[in-house]
Amino acid sequence: MTTAGMADFRPDRSRDAAFAWIAAAATLATILVANFAPARGPVPHAVPPAAIVSPADDPGCREWTDACRVCTRGGDGVHCSTPGFACQREALRCTGR
């Protein structure tokens, strides 16, 4: 068998590399969308003060935390930070009015 005949049996590494980059890009895009896309769901309605069970439901609370992430309420909705890797959640508490 000649050297030219052996070249036909080598794997195409450039194609494998392209597939690896596509898989990495798709994984990264999925992670980014999951962390930064706003959640879809019903718009929360005003809750009477007697029915408030957490700072997230209290329209007077502008910022709250569960020791893992911090959420803030602004004119364009609620925004929360990403929790840490080994986070231990606690009860929600209002940290800013």
N, C-alpha and C positions, 0 to 999 in steps of 0.2 A: 504494500500500500504506500502511496506517495504522501508527501507532506500536504499537498493540496487536498487529498482525499480526507485527511485527518481534520482539516479545518471545518469540514462539513458537520462534524460531530460535537464541536465545542458549543457550549451554551452561549446565548446572546446576552452578555452582561449589561449592555446598554438598555435593553428592553426590561431586564429585571430591575435595574436601577430606576427606570422611569416608573414602573409599577410601585416600587418602594416609596418614591417621592409622592406619587398620587395618594397612596394609602396614608402617608404621614400628613399630607395636606388635608385629606378628608377627616382624619381624626382630630386635628387641630381645629378645623372649622366646626366640628360637632361640639367640642369642648367650649369654644368661644360662644357659640349660639346658646348653649345650655346655661352659661354663666351670665351673659349680658343681655339676652332678649327679655323684654318685659313679659311677665306672666299674663296669660289671657284668662279672663274669668269675669264674673259679674262685678260691677262697680259697687263698692261698699256704700251703704246708706248711713245716714246719721243715726247714731245709737244714743238713746237716752242715758244720762249719767248713771242711773241705777243699774243698767244692764251691762255696763262696761266691765269686762273681765280681764283685759290685758291692755297694755299701753298701745298696741297696734290698733285697737278698736277705739281708743280715746282720741277724738279729733283735736283736743287741746295739747296732746303730747306731740312735740315736733321731732324728738329723737329718743330712741330706746335701744336696748341691747339685751342679749342673752349670754353675754360674756364670750360669745364666739363671733358674732357679727354685730354691726351697728347699722340701724335703719334710721333714715331721716324722711320726714314728710315735707314735700315741697309743693309748689304750685302745679308742677307737672306729674305728681304722683309720689309714690313711695319708692325709695332707692335703698338697697341694702348692700353692705360689703360682702365679700366672699369669706366664708369661714376658714379658719386655719386648718392645717392638716390633722392635728391631734386635739381638736377642740373638745372641751367638756362643757356642754350647754347647762345653763342655769335658768332660773325663772326669769321671765321678761321683767324689766324695770325701766321706767321712764327716766331719761337722763337730761331732758331739756324740754321746757315749755315755752 
